[in-house]
């Protein structure tokens, strides 16, 4: 079904066409049946009713909260527990009933109530722990809350519940991260915290396929990659620069873009859409890495070790590296088999694979203490060249395939590289102003030309 805004504009234009004699009434009738012009007024009325229900529900909720707060201390523990559970069950039951209603307006209201029920779950957990004197860290509350919402998201397959669950577990993870880096701190969820990258991949990616949501996929990938990089940084903070440290860094940089580029879900109906998202995220990750290591001062003291032992001190990191590496090899083997004529890769896949491996090897060699990378200017030139060619490739692909996102992304990376180099090195203000002016003018001209090119096509 087309969007409501498009249907409204089409109805106005169709009425003008019929009044001007461009189309006859039969054509207008077919357009009205195809795009359901008769439901536009009903949709507008239902939206107005939902707004009234939402405003009324908000006021009723505030009144109920005020009443409960005024009498909370005077009620017994049993009354308070019963009130919390009754409110939680009532809101979720009403939301589930509305979500299963055949009418669209009640479905929207039901989704809103289910989202409200997920928020009430956190309030119930916090108040219950307070009433029964169950103390604990704040990050544990967010973890348990997020797991509960995640179970609701799996059962109902709702996008907003899935995003809320990923956000809650992410808040719990980042809140408890300082304790994970402190070796003297005891954590009840230390094992879960160490295996968050692997758990996030196992839990979030199948949920994105169930919800058929690209937004759940994006946030799930962000959660997996960020947690994986954090676990690697934690490992590197305990081992000396060596070939082992270089291998860990190489895997941390090369595995995410390789795995994202080769990811194809099992479901055929969402395979191309999901691959388009993950391939763009892979390019974005590569561009971010190249941009980070294009600064010359990054390479001056790339020494991340704190002791003299080149031994992996956290088995969880080693195990997850093995899992991610094996999964990457398997996904690339599947990618090569998709052509049904012997194992081979397309040119774009080969280029991404080579770039990812070289990008990881460059930083890994420097961490390992390879003498060639002790020369500061050499890796700086290499990563600036990689960023430049990556931006040019995005611009070229955006022009060939007429995709705005890729064209503007390549133009943004190229402009960001020029601006960063101008600010990084000591040059005259007049020279900087001229370069900035020329770059700005080039971006405006290129953007106007590209938009005009798309309109002509």
C-alpha positions in Angstrom: 0.0 0.0 0.0 1.3 3.4 -0.9 1.8 6.1 1.8 -1.1 8.2 2.9 0.6 11.4 1.8 1.1 10.0 -1.7 -2.6 8.9 -1.9 -3.8 12.3 -0.8 -1.7 14.1 -3.4 -2.7 11.6 -6.1 -6.4 12.2 -5.2 -6.1 15.9 -5.6 -4.2 15.6 -8.9 -6.7 13.0 -10.2 -9.6 15.3 -9.3 -7.9 18.2 -11.2 -7.2 15.8 -14.2 -10.9 14.8 -14.3 -12.1 18.4 -14.0 -9.7 19.4 -16.9 -10.8 16.5 -19.0 -7.5 14.8 -19.1 -9.0 11.6 -17.8 -12.5 10.2 -17.9 -14.5 9.2 -14.9 -13.8 5.5 -15.4 -10.0 6.1 -15.1 -10.6 8.1 -12.0 -12.8 5.3 -10.6 -10.1 2.7 -11.2 -7.5 5.0 -9.5 -9.8 5.5 -6.6 -10.3 1.7 -6.2 -6.6 0.9 -6.6 -5.4 3.5 -4.1 -8.5 3.4 -1.9 -9.4 7.0 -1.9 -12.5 6.3 0.2 -10.4 5.3 3.2 -8.5 8.6 3.4 -11.2 10.3 5.5 -11.6 7.3 7.8 -7.8 7.1 8.3 -7.8 10.8 9.2 -10.6 10.4 11.7 -9.0 7.3 13.2 -5.7 9.2 13.6 -7.6 12.0 15.4 -9.3 9.5 17.7 -5.9 7.9 18.5 -4.5 11.4 19.4 -7.5 11.9 21.7 -7.0 8.5 23.2 -3.3 9.2 23.7 -3.9 12.5 25.3 -6.7 11.2 27.5 -4.6 8.1 28.4 -1.6 10.4 29.3 -3.8 12.5 31.6 -5.4 9.4 33.2 -1.9 7.9 33.7 -0.6 11.1 35.4 -3.7 11.2 37.6 -3.2 7.5 38.5 0.5 8.0 39.2 -0.2 11.0 41.4 -2.8 9.0 43.4 -0.4 6.1 43.8 2.4 8.4 44.9 0.2 10.1 47.5 -0.8 6.8 49.1 2.2 4.6 48.3 3.8 4.7 51.8 0.5 4.0 53.5 -0.2 0.8 51.5 1.0 -2.6 52.6 3.5 -4.5 50.5 0.9 -6.9 49.2 -1.3 -4.1 47.9 1.6 -2.4 46.2 2.7 -5.7 44.5 -0.8 -6.4 43.4 -1.2 -2.9 42.0 2.0 -3.1 40.0 1.2 -6.6 38.6 -2.4 -5.7 37.8 -1.3 -2.5 36.0 1.3 -4.4 34.0 -1.0 -7.3 33.1 -3.9 -4.9 32.2 -1.8 -2.7 29.9 -0.2 -5.6 28.1 -3.5 -7.5 27.7 -5.2 -4.4 26.3 -2.2 -3.9 23.9 -2.3 -7.5 22.8 -6.0 -7.3 22.1 -5.7 -4.1 20.1 -2.7 -5.5 18.2 -4.8 -8.5 17.1 -7.8 -6.4 16.1 -8.7 -6.4 12.4 -9.1 -2.6 12.4 -5.9 -0.6 11.8 -6.7 2.1 14.3 -6.9 -0.4 17.2 -3.7 -2.1 15.9 -1.9 1.2 16.3 -3.3 1.7 19.8 -2.3 -1.8 20.7 1.3 -1.3 19.6 1.4 1.8 21.7 0.1 0.0 24.7 2.6 -2.9 24.2 5.4 -0.4 24.1 4.0 1.2 27.3 3.9 -2.3 28.9 7.6 -2.8 28.1 8.3 0.5 29.9 6.2 -0.6 32.8 8.3 -3.8 33.1 11.3 -1.6 34.0 9.3 0.3 36.6 8.0 -2.9 38.1 11.6 -4.4 38.3 12.9 -1.3 40.0 10.1 -0.9 42.5 9.9 -4.6 43.3 13.7 -4.7 44.0 13.2 -1.7 46.3 10.3 -3.1 48.2 12.1 -6.5 48.8 15.5 -4.8 49.5 17.3 -6.5 46.6 20.3 -4.2 46.0 22.4 -4.4 42.9 24.2 -2.4 40.3 22.1 -0.2 37.9 23.5 -1.9 34.8 22.1 -5.3 36.1 18.6 -3.7 36.2 19.0 -2.6 32.6 20.3 -6.0 31.5 17.3 -7.8 33.1 14.9 -5.2 31.8 16.3 -5.5 28.3 16.2 -9.3 28.3 12.5 -9.1 29.3 11.7 -6.7 26.5 13.7 -8.9 24.1 11.5 -11.8 25.0 8.4 -9.7 24.2 10.0 -8.6 20.9 10.6 -12.2 19.9 7.0 -13.2 20.8 5.3 -10.2 19.2 7.9 -9.5 16.4 7.4 -5.7 16.8 10.2 -3.4 15.5 9.9 -0.8 18.3 10.1 -3.4 21.0 13.2 -4.9 19.4 14.9 -1.5 19.2 14.0 -0.8 22.8 15.4 -4.1 23.9 18.7 -3.5 22.0 18.9 0.0 23.6 18.3 -1.2 27.1 20.8 -4.0 26.9 23.3 -1.5 25.4 22.8 1.0 28.2 23.4 -1.8 30.7 26.5 -2.9 28.9 28.1 0.5 28.6 27.1 1.4 32.2 28.9 -1.6 33.5 31.8 -1.4 31.2 34.1 0.5 33.6 33.7 -2.3 36.1 34.7 -4.8 33.4 38.0 -3.0 32.8 38.8 -2.8 36.5 40.4 -6.2 37.4 39.7 -5.6 41.1 36.0 -5.2 40.7 33.7 -8.1 41.2 30.7 -8.4 38.8 27.8 -10.8 39.0 27.3 -10.6 35.3 30.9 -10.6 34.4 30.6 -13.7 32.2 27.6 -12.2 30.3 29.5 -8.9 29.9 32.5 -10.7 28.4 30.4 -12.6 25.8 28.1 -9.7 24.8 29.4 -9.5 21.2 28.6 -13.2 20.6 25.3 -13.0 22.4 24.3 -9.9 20.6 25.0 -11.5 17.2 23.0 -14.7 18.2 20.0 -12.7 19.6 19.8 -9.5 17.5 20.3 -10.7 13.9 17.6 -13.5 14.0 15.3 -10.9 15.6 15.9 -8.5 12.7 14.9 -11.3 10.3 11.7 -12.1 12.3 10.7 -8.4 12.4 11.8 -7.9 8.8 13.2 -4.6 9.9 16.3 -2.9 8.5 16.4 -0.6 11.6 16.7 -3.6 13.9 19.4 -4.9 11.7 21.3 -1.6 11.8 21.2 -1.3 15.6 22.0 -4.9 16.1 25.1 -4.6 13.9 26.1 -1.5 15.8 25.8 -3.3 19.1 27.7 -6.4 17.9 30.6 -4.4 16.3 31.0 -1.9 19.1 31.0 -4.6 21.8 33.5 -6.7 19.7 35.9 -3.7 19.4 35.6 -3.0 23.1 36.5 -6.6 24.0 39.5 -6.4 21.8 40.6 -3.1 23.3 40.3 -4.7 26.7 42.5 -7.5 25.6 45.1 -5.2 24.1 45.4 -3.2 27.3 46.9 -6.3 29.0 49.4 -7.6 26.4 52.7 -6.2 25.1 53.2 -5.3 21.4 54.0 -8.5 19.6 52.8 -10.6 16.7 50.0 -11.9 18.9 48.8 -8.3 19.6 49.2 -7.5 15.9 47.0 -10.5 14.9 44.3 -9.5 17.4 44.3 -6.0 16.0 44.2 -7.3 12.4 41.2 -9.5 13.2 39.4 -6.6 15.0 39.7 -4.3 11.9 39.3 -6.9 9.1 36.6 -9.2 10.5 33.6 -6.7 10.8 33.6 -5.4 7.2 34.3 -8.9 5.8 31.5 -10.4 7.8 29.1 -7.6 7.0 29.8 -7.6 3.3 29.3 -11.4 3.0 26.2 -11.5 5.2 23.1 -12.9 3.4 20.1 -14.0 5.5 18.5 -17.3 4.9 15.1 -15.8 4.0 14.8 -15.0 0.3 12.2 -12.2 0.7 14.6 -10.0 2.7 17.9 -11.2 1.4 18.7 -8.3 -1.0 17.4 -5.6 1.3 19.4 -6.8 4.3 22.6 -7.3 2.2 22.3 -3.7 0.9 22.2 -2.5 4.5 25.1 -4.6 5.8 27.3 -3.8 2.7 26.8 -0.1 3.3 27.7 -0.6 7.0 30.9 -2.5 5.9 32.0 0.4 3.7 31.2 2.9 6.5 33.3 0.9 8.9 36.2 0.8 6.4 36.0 4.5 5.8 35.9 5.3 9.5 39.0 3.1 10.1 40.9 4.7 7.2 39.9 8.2 8.4 41.0 7.5 12.0 44.5 6.2 10.9 45.0 8.9 8.3 46.2 11.3 11.0 50.0 11.2 11.3 50.1 11.5 15.2 48.2 8.2 15.6 51.3 6.4 14.3 53.8 8.1 16.6 53.3 5.9 19.6 51.1 3.0 18.7 52.0 1.1 21.8 49.1 -0.4 23.6 50.8 -2.9 25.9 51.2 -2.6 29.7 53.3 -5.7 30.5 55.9 -7.9 28.9 53.8 -11.1 28.4 52.4 -11.7 25.0 49.6 -14.0 26.2 45.9 -13.7 25.8 44.6 -13.1 29.4 40.9 -13.3 28.6 39.7 -16.6 27.1 36.4 -15.1 26.1 38.1 -12.8 23.5 40.1 -15.7 22.0 36.9 -17.9 21.7 34.9 -15.1 20.1 37.8 -14.4 17.7 37.6 -18.0 16.6 33.8 -17.9 16.2 33.8 -14.7 14.2 36.7 -15.9 12.0 35.0 -19.2 11.3 31.7 -17.5 10.6 33.4 -15.0 8.2 35.1 -17.8 6.3 31.8 -19.7 6.0 29.9 -16.6 4.8 32.5 -15.9 2.1 32.4 -19.5 1.0 28.6 -19.1 0.6 29.1 -15.8 -1.2 31.4 -17.5 -3.7 28.9 -20.4 -4.3 26.0 -18.1 -5.1 26.8 -18.0 -8.8 26.2 -21.8 -9.2 29.2 -22.3 -11.4 32.2 -23.0 -9.2 33.6 -20.8 -6.5 34.3 -17.3 -7.6 33.8 -13.7 -6.4 32.5 -10.6 -8.1 34.9 -7.7 -8.5 33.3 -5.6 -5.8 33.5 -8.4 -3.3 37.2 -9.0 -4.1 38.0 -5.4 -3.8 36.3 -5.1 -0.4 38.0 -8.3 0.8 41.5 -7.0 -0.2 40.9 -3.6 1.2 39.7 -5.0 4.6 42.6 -7.4 4.9 45.2 -4.7 4.0 43.6 -2.2 6.3 43.8 -4.7 9.2 47.3 -5.8 8.3 48.6 -2.2 8.3 47.5 -1.4 11.8 48.3 -5.0 13.0 51.9 -4.7 11.7 52.4 -1.4 13.5 51.2 -2.9 16.7 53.4 -5.9 16.3 56.4 -3.6 16.0 57.2 -4.2 12.3 60.1 -1.8 11.5 58.7 -0.6 8.2 55.7 1.0 9.9 57.9 2.9 12.4 58.3 5.5 9.6 55.4 7.8 10.4 54.8 9.1 6.9 54.4 5.8 5.2 51.2 4.4 6.9 49.8 8.0 6.9 50.2 8.1 3.1 48.8 4.6 2.7 45.6 5.2 4.7 45.0 8.6 3.1 45.3 6.9 -0.3 42.8 4.1 0.9 40.3 6.7 2.1 40.7 8.7 -1.1 40.1 5.7 -3.4 37.2 4.6 -1.2 35.5 8.0 -1.5 36.1 8.0 -5.3 34.6 4.5 -5.6 31.5 5.5 -3.7 31.0 8.6 -5.9 31.5 6.5 -9.0 29.1 3.9 -7.9 26.5 6.5 -6.9 26.8 8.0 -10.4 26.6 4.6 -12.2 23.6 3.3 -10.1 22.0 6.7 -9.5 22.0 6.3 -5.7 22.1 9.5 -3.8 23.3 8.0 -0.5 26.5 6.6 -2.0 27.3 9.7 -4.0 26.9 12.0 -1.0 28.7 9.6 1.3 31.7 9.6 -1.0 31.6 13.3 -1.4 31.4 13.7 2.4 34.4 11.4 3.0 36.5 13.2 0.4 35.6 16.6 1.8 36.2 15.4 5.4 39.7 14.1 4.3 40.7 17.4 2.7 39.4 19.5 5.7 41.2 17.2 8.2 44.5 17.4 6.4 44.3 21.2 6.1 43.6 21.5 9.9 46.2 18.9 10.9 49.2 20.3 9.2 50.6 23.8 9.7 49.7 25.9 6.7 48.9 29.6 6.2 45.4 30.9 6.9 45.1 32.3 3.4 46.0 29.0 1.9 43.5 27.2 4.1 40.8 29.7 3.3 41.4 29.3 -0.5 41.2 25.5 -0.2 38.1 25.6 1.9 36.4 28.0 -0.5 37.3 25.8 -3.5 36.1 22.6 -1.7 32.8 24.2 -0.7 32.3 25.5 -4.3 33.1 22.1 -5.7 30.7 20.3 -3.4 27.8 22.7 -4.3 28.5 22.4 -8.0 28.8 18.6 -7.8 25.6 18.3 -5.8 23.6 20.5 -8.1 24.9 18.7 -11.1 24.1 15.3 -9.6 20.6 16.2 -8.7 20.0 17.6 -12.1 21.4 14.5 -13.6 19.0 12.3 -11.7 16.0 14.5 -12.7 17.0 14.2 -16.4 17.2 10.4 -16.1 
